[in-house]
């Protein structure tokens, strides 16, 4: 049977972009289905009835959801150019920090700093800085998987979080990550991303202001 | 070098109990350190500076936190009696449902149904039932890892969620899980668990009532 591999994504989802990068790193051919989340396709709902979200990878008819679960599946199915380290302890550390990034860093930055303002934003900022400090402390020549371009959030929210003086290793790692060819070639246009996230932030703040009246 | 394996836990943490069960299934010897979370040991803070929580497993001096990360480490280090299935797709499904259990089922049941009352509890109940239905639909002769004794929450909150008529497969699976010798021999006493969670619920509801005055 010929391999059939389909990726359901949106053009801007960072979780879906991770899967694009992983498949490119592995050199695996796949078909892309772009979803409109305001009008989800019957296929997406069928393949991911639990979360109804992208990314979903469908391999020979069998669907997998949740971006880190998909990454591990890709790593175990196409073994060349491993994404996770070989050693069990190093693998555990990679999984720990990936989970920390998804559960804590992204949450405090996106939901706290990026989508709030005023006092709430300041409080979220303290938390976000603490999370970034943990990453900085851990980054000693290690390669993380799943970095996200925090710079876009910074630009839209009009503030600076990842300062080179404060987090030199993190800044260097983000730069190296952004400069690697596979990541560079598979990023949506920066101005399109900025416009999208600006609209998201404006809508969220307007909704919060309306709710507090 | 002789193997040194230490588990930091509390007597009641369900996430730590999963690790106890996993180590018993593997037949691995380990030392237990019981933590008092109101007075955490310097070792716990040193080994898990990010989350400052149990469980933490320390293998030959190297710490691992986050219960599912620990489970995978155990599975990859002591390979006999595998916890996760061999096949990559089946492994992905096990990881997906474990994540669903931790992120969605436990959250809606513990934070929603168990620690709320009145209208908020009713709304959480709708969500919890939807989550349980997904598990029921998936449970077709499969073995899940990480089941928690929902019965204790039900008894304390004074309501019935996992009804045999509604969720026959889930009830059967929970019973089979609870009856297996390793689980049975490694559960804290039921009356002690009930007392602990009753106190937790009472304190939470009193705090919520005070905050809304």
Interface residues (C-beta under 8 A of the other chain):
Chain A: X49 X50 X59 X62 X64 X65 X66 X69 X70 X72 X73 X76 X77 X88 X89 X91 X92 X93 X95 X96 X99 X100 X134
Chain B: X49 X50 X59 X62 X64 X65 X66 X69 X70 X72 X73 X76 X77 X88 X89 X91 X92 X93 X95 X96 X99 X100 X134
